[in-house]
Amino acid sequence: MSKAKIFSGICGFTTEVEARMNGSHCELSIESDCEEIQHLAEELRKVDPFREITHRGEGPLTLQLAITHCPHPSCPVPVGILKTIEVEAGLALPADVSIEISKE
């Protein structure tokens, strides 16, 4: 199982993602303080990891549902979900990611 804890920034919401391979699909459990991400999580329960890593065809289901449910296009949660899927599927090594923002 692979896990991620995503701190979304100024909104103050936290999302926890658990991904577990089951055959050729990745099963997801997503818990979030954000109501919009909760709606996304209701629909995003199982994905094909190879579909999630490409923009070919219909592109990642994660991003399609993010467009539907998440009104904030710069929300880091969908990317965090994708990274967790990649790690669980053996398509990426587990490593922290970050975005540091400042205004000068």
C-alpha positions in Angstrom: 0.0 0.0 0.0 1.1 3.5 -0.8 0.0 6.6 1.2 0.1 10.4 0.8 -0.9 13.2 3.1 -1.6 16.4 1.1 -1.7 19.8 2.7 -3.4 22.1 0.2 -2.2 25.4 1.3 -4.1 28.5 2.2 -7.5 26.7 2.3 -6.2 24.7 5.2 -7.6 21.4 4.0 -5.8 18.1 4.3 -6.3 15.1 2.2 -5.1 11.5 2.9 -4.8 9.1 0.0 -4.2 5.3 0.3 -3.6 3.3 -2.9 -3.5 -0.5 -3.1 -2.9 -2.6 -6.3 -5.5 -5.3 -6.9 -4.5 -7.1 -10.1 -4.1 -4.6 -12.8 -6.1 -1.9 -11.1 -5.3 0.5 -8.2 -8.0 0.8 -5.5 -8.1 4.2 -3.8 -9.3 5.4 -0.4 -9.4 9.2 -0.1 -10.3 11.1 3.0 -10.4 14.9 2.9 -11.5 18.0 4.9 -12.6 19.5 1.5 -16.2 18.9 0.5 -15.3 19.1 -3.2 -12.5 16.5 -2.9 -14.9 14.3 -0.9 -17.2 14.3 -4.0 -14.2 13.5 -6.2 -13.3 10.6 -3.8 -16.8 9.1 -4.1 -16.3 8.6 -7.8 -12.5 7.8 -7.8 -12.3 4.4 -6.2 -10.5 2.3 -8.8 -8.2 3.3 -11.7 -6.0 1.8 -14.3 -2.5 3.1 -13.4 -1.3 3.1 -17.0 -4.3 5.4 -18.0 -3.5 7.7 -15.1 0.1 8.4 -16.3 -0.7 9.7 -19.8 -2.7 12.4 -21.5 -3.3 10.1 -24.5 -6.8 9.1 -25.2 -9.2 10.3 -22.6 -6.4 11.1 -20.2 -6.3 10.4 -16.5 -9.6 9.8 -14.8 -8.3 11.6 -11.8 -7.9 14.9 -13.8 -11.3 14.4 -15.5 -13.0 14.2 -12.1 -10.9 17.1 -10.7 -12.3 19.3 -13.5 -15.8 18.2 -12.6 -15.5 18.5 -8.8 -12.7 20.8 -7.9 -13.4 24.5 -8.7 -9.8 25.5 -7.9 -7.6 24.5 -10.9 -4.3 24.9 -8.9 -5.4 22.5 -6.2 -2.5 20.1 -5.5 -4.7 17.2 -4.5 -5.3 15.7 -7.9 -1.5 15.6 -8.6 -0.9 14.1 -5.1 -3.4 11.4 -6.0 -1.7 10.7 -9.3 1.7 10.5 -7.6 0.4 8.0 -5.0 -1.0 5.8 -7.8 2.3 5.9 -9.7 4.2 4.8 -6.6 1.8 2.0 -5.8 1.9 0.7 -9.3 5.7 0.7 -9.4 5.8 3.4 -12.0 7.6 5.9 -9.8 9.8 5.8 -6.7 8.4 7.2 -3.5 9.7 10.7 -2.9 8.2 13.9 -1.4 7.2 16.7 -3.6 6.7 20.3 -2.6 5.8 23.8 -3.9 7.3 26.7 -2.1 5.6 30.0 -2.9 6.7 33.5 -1.8 5.9 37.0 -2.8 8.7 39.6 -2.7 
